[in-house]
Structures are given as structure tokens and as C-alpha cells.
Amino acid sequence: MMSTGMPGAMQDYFYSLSDALFSKLQADEQLLLGFSGEDSDFVRLNHNHIRQAGCVTQRSLSLDLIKGKRHAKASIELAGEQALDMEQLDSTLKKLREQRELLAEDPYLVFAEEINNTEYHHDNKNIDSQQAVAQIVQAAGDMDLVGLFANGTQYAGFANSMGQRNWHSSASFNFDWSCYLSNDISKSDKAVKSNYAGFDWQPDRLAEKMDSIKHQLSRLSRPSKTLEPGSYRAYLAPSAVEEVISMMSWGGFGLKSHRTKSTPLLQMVEQGRALDASISLREHHARGLVPIFTSKGFIKPEHVQLIKQGRYQDCLVDSRSAMEYDKVTNVDYEYPGSLQLAAGALNSDDILKELDTGLYINNLWYLNFSDRSACQMTGMTRFACFWVEQGEIQAPVDVMRFDDSIYDLFGTKLIGLTKEREMILNPGTYGQRSDHSIELPGVLVSALRLTL
């Protein structure tokens, strides 16, 4: 069995399987292999008590068997025992060879033919999950906390029959949680949601977040304020900004969506509309969570500048779009996985004073486009949304719907961005832990349009 506690052994195991498979190829065949794995701890908490804890160790191998313009793909779960895994892989290879002959040619099939070997291991070691969870429980005290803590190392590898080898491993943690004001289900919206994620666990940072939640919960206990529809000065915390950016990313940056004119940023690309000059957004591959190589063996640049000083600059280009439109591949899929929005000049500690009178919005949800071609979106406020007067929180605000354009929120109505940025890791665990992340400041706007 391969050791789950030794990442180097896992890398060697992947390359050993790769060499064995390559030796079984016919003269006119090529094989692309992709490795994915993780060693993760998961702890689920409810009422600030541990309700479920466990470890997940999994490895999978994807195969893409190519001959000319025909190819067939499959993915299998590895057991970690070479004889057993090779028996399954050998059978899979034979089946792919049979299936491939029945498939049509793929006109956009392309893969890296230049050999570029890379190896990346994140400097930080895994944090101690047991110690971190104990600190969470202590810091939350008697608050009604519910959340999911995930921690561990994720692995990715690529090898092809032409001799290329790439490896990537990164250790990170992600704690996604909410604290509720009351157990009463009729007051289920009375909660503060938070997230703490990154590479280096800092108990002081966790304590700061818990203290902030306690302060906001005390304000949530006040009678709610109902606002009339209209435009209000507003501060969007990084978690709320993340929802807006995610909608913007839905077809916003891919070359294919630009060429087919389905991007919600069409007016920026074709009509010259611009955002505020302080808005610079890039796909930051060098952050170290997403592998620097693609599933076809192409090496990504350290970053792709999507928007620079308010104007659109470059697109995300996967291998199929690169083939179709004669461009250079810079991502695996035409959806961002490591976004970074440039910081501004506002001090987060003074944001209530900067807001003065208006809305403090921690979270948004249920976002969708109300006019996709104009990048206009609608959604609901969620959890801890407060009315502020003269720099002081006065009352929680009842759930409201907003409807506004990115050209207003990040353009004509933008006052500024905070100096401090929040690292938000995608908490998704469907199949495996997500490696997507985003780094964002808070955003202060002169007007956010509430419709009902």
C-alpha cells in the first residue's frame, strides 16, 4: 500500500503507474494521465459541539487515449496497491482502445506537445485539525455555531507518453460557519455568517472574527428596520462582493463566450463601457491552490489580467478555444479558479465611519441576471444586514431584493475599496474538496438599488 502520510511516495506511485501504462501503448498511440487526490479532515459542528468528524483519503486517475484525431477518456479510483490498480488500469486501457475506434474524430483535439516538467509543493505544513477545532469551540463559547471545518493536503499530477511530468500539492484549511441568534425557526434569518480560510492558521485571527460575530449578534437582537424601495449608500463586505463577482464570472471571462457574444461583459468589450479605474481583476494562478498545469499538459501563466484599471484586457482560454480561435491556452476551463481583485485605500476598521448612513451588507444570495447583456443582476440580502446612521449600527434590516448593474456598482457608484482583502476558499466538497479561491476587498458604493 502507498503511504497516505508521505506526499513524495504518492508522487512516485503516480509516476510508477504512468510508466507501466506507457509501456503498454501501441506505436501510434499517445496517452494523457491526470492524477487527483486528497488527505482531508472534516469536522461538522452544530450548537458549537462536534457532531461528526472523519478523514477522507482518495486518489483517482484519468486516462485520455489518443490515436490521430480520435480519443477516448475514463477515470478510475485507485486503491493504492500496485498489482490491484494495474489490473484495473490495464483493463480500462483495453476498453478505451475498443471504444475509441467507434468514436468520431475530434476536430478540436489538442494537447501539449512540448515537454514542460514542473513540481510544486506548498511551503506550509498541515495545521493540527484537533487543535484548531478545540480553538474554534473555545472562541465561540456559548454561541449557537453551525459549520464545517476542512483541512488537509490536495494533490494533482499530469504525465504523458511523450515524457512530460507535472506535480502539484498544497495544504490549506477552510472553516465555513454561521452563528444564530435564536433556536426559534421563525427567526432562522437572524444569523451572522463567516469564513476563515488559508494556509497559516492564526488563533488571534479566529478570535477577532468570533468577537465581530458576537458584536453583530447583539445588534441583530434589536427590532428590525424595513426599508422602502430606493437607492441607498452601502458597504458590501468581501463575502457579498464574492457573490457579485461569481455572477460576473458566469460566462464573463471565457474566450468562447466573448466570441459567441454571450458574455455578460459584452458592453465592456464591444461598446467601450468601463468600470472605475480602481478595478483591476486577475486570475492569479501563482497563489498555489490551483495547479499551474492543465489536464492537457499546457503550462498556465502566473496570472491572466482580466480587467485592468476598469477596462477589459484578456480572456481565459482553454485548449479547445485556443485551437478554434488560434490563441494560446492559459487555463484548464474558461471559468476563474483563483481570482484576485486589487485592494483600495479604505481602512476596514473605519468602514462604518466611511459609510456614515446606509446599509452594511455582510452577505447576498440567490443572485441571477435581470439583464445579462448589461451585466445587471438581482438578488437578496442575507443574514446580518444592518442599517447604519452616523457611523453606528442602529438595527438589522429585513431581507430586501436589489437590482443593479456591475457598471454602476463597480463603476459610476463606486466610492472605494478596502486596503484589507479576505481570502475566500470555495467550501464545495462535491466529489472532493474544491481548490477554487478568491481574494477580495470590501466595496463602498454611493447607491445600491433596492426594489422590494
Secondary structure as GFF3:
##gff-version 3
##sequence-region A 1 452
A	DSSP	alpha_helix	7	22	.	.	.	ID=ss1
A	DSSP	beta_strand	30	46	.	.	.	ID=ss2
A	DSSP	beta_strand	49	67	.	.	.	ID=ss3
A	DSSP	beta_strand	70	77	.	.	.	ID=ss4
A	DSSP	alpha_helix	82	100	.	.	.	ID=ss5
A	DSSP	beta_strand	118	121	.	.	.	ID=ss6
A	DSSP	alpha_helix	129	140	.	.	.	ID=ss7
A	DSSP	beta_strand	144	160	.	.	.	ID=ss8
A	DSSP	beta_strand	165	180	.	.	.	ID=ss9
A	DSSP	three_ten_helix	185	187	.	.	.	ID=ss10
A	DSSP	beta_strand	191	198	.	.	.	ID=ss11
A	DSSP	alpha_helix	203	220	.	.	.	ID=ss12
A	DSSP	beta_strand	230	236	.	.	.	ID=ss13
A	DSSP	alpha_helix	238	249	.	.	.	ID=ss14
A	DSSP	alpha_helix	255	259	.	.	.	ID=ss15
A	DSSP	alpha_helix	266	270	.	.	.	ID=ss16
A	DSSP	beta_strand	281	284	.	.	.	ID=ss17
A	DSSP	three_ten_helix	285	287	.	.	.	ID=ss18
A	DSSP	beta_strand	303	308	.	.	.	ID=ss19
A	DSSP	beta_strand	311	312	.	.	.	ID=ss20
A	DSSP	alpha_helix	319	325	.	.	.	ID=ss21
A	DSSP	beta_strand	338	341	.	.	.	ID=ss22
A	DSSP	three_ten_helix	348	350	.	.	.	ID=ss23
A	DSSP	alpha_helix	351	355	.	.	.	ID=ss24
A	DSSP	beta_strand	358	371	.	.	.	ID=ss25
A	DSSP	three_ten_helix	372	374	.	.	.	ID=ss26
A	DSSP	beta_strand	376	389	.	.	.	ID=ss27
A	DSSP	beta_strand	392	396	.	.	.	ID=ss28
A	DSSP	beta_strand	401	405	.	.	.	ID=ss29
A	DSSP	alpha_helix	406	407	.	.	.	ID=ss30
A	DSSP	pi_helix	408	412	.	.	.	ID=ss31
A	DSSP	beta_strand	414	425	.	.	.	ID=ss32
A	DSSP	beta_strand	437	450	.	.	.	ID=ss33
###
